[in-house]
């Protein structure tokens, strides 16, 4: 499984993380995790092609919280894609390639993200903080 982890990010409230890459042809989905570490996630963003859904969640101390499902899946295996995640006080705004936004509550009121992990069937080509 492809995996990219970054530990010393300085992604603050009001900033945007821009991701670009190619979804593998045989991908069942991929995962973007943002938080303080692998078991402390403010945002778990998980498009799942088999279920035709985007699943979002958060994790505290290794324990998953209440799952949120968005039926608007515009990602497709084999495609180049780009999307962005903006951190606000009360929510994360994920802007999808077709302009649709997935909004997920900032449950831990996290105002700084230091950890990012991209894994699964997604080959990252660009990673930018703005």
N, C-alpha and C positions, 0 to 999 in steps of 0.2 A: 504494500500500500504506500502510495506517495504521501509524504508528510513534510511540512515546513513549519518550524516553530521559531518564534521570536520572543525573547524574554525581557528585553530592555526598552520596550516601546515607551513613548511618552505621548499617548493619544489622550487628549483632554476634551472636556465638555466643549461642544461647538465645533470640534474638528471632524474631518471626514477621512475615512480610510477608503482608498480606491483600489480595487482589485481587478486584474485583467488576466485572462488565461484561456485555456482550451479544455473543454470537457471531453474526457476520453470517450471513444466510440462505444466501449463496452461498460460504461459507467452505470451503476445503479443509483448514484447520487454522490454528494460530497458534503463536507462539513467545514464551516468556518467557526472557530471558537475564539471569543474575546473575553478577557477577564484579568485576574491577578495571577493565575496559574492553572495547570491542567485540571485541578479539582475545585476551582473557584471561578466559575464562568458567569459573567454578566449576560452574555449572549451566546447561545448555541444556535447556529443557523444551518439547517440541514435539508436542502432540496432532495426529495426521494422520488426517483423516476418510476419505480415499481408501484408506488401508491399514488402517483400524480399529485403530490402535495409538498408544501414547504413546512417543515416542523421547526419551531423555535422553542427554546427552553432556557433555563438558567440552572446553575448547579452551585450548591453551597457545601463545602467540606466533603465533596464527593457524592452528595445526595441530590438527585434530580428533583426539580420543583414541578409546578403545573405546566404541562405541555400546551402550546398554542399551535394551531394548524391553519395554514392559509392555502386555499385551493387554487390560487393563481400561480401556476407553474409555467414560466415562459422559457426556462432553460431546456436545452435539448442536447443529448449525447452527440459528440462529434463537432459541436459548434464552438467557435471563438466567442467569448463573451466578456462583458465588463459590467461591474456593479459597484455600488458604494454603500458604506455604513457611516451614518452620522450619529454622534453621541450627544444627546440632550439631557437636561436635568431629569426628566421623567420618562424618557423613552429612547429607544434606538430606532432610527429610520433607515431601512435598507431600501435603496432605490434600485429596482430591477432594470434589466436592459431595455424593456419596453416602456419604461416610465412609471410603472405601477410601484407603489410603496408598501412595504411590509413594515408595520409599526409594532414594536415589542416593548413592553414596559421595562424601565430601568429599575428592577425590583430592589437591588441593593443600593440604589442611589449612588452608583459608582460614578465619580467624576474624573477618573483617570484610569486608563487601560494600559497595563504594562505587558500583557501576554496576548499573543495571537498564534493560532494554529490553523493551518489549512491542510486538510487531508482528504483522502478518498480519490475519486476519479476526476480530479481537477489538476491540470498542470499550470501552475502559476507562472505568468510571464512578466507581470508588473505589479508592484506593491508600493503605494504612495500615500503618505500622510499629508493632508492639506488643511 
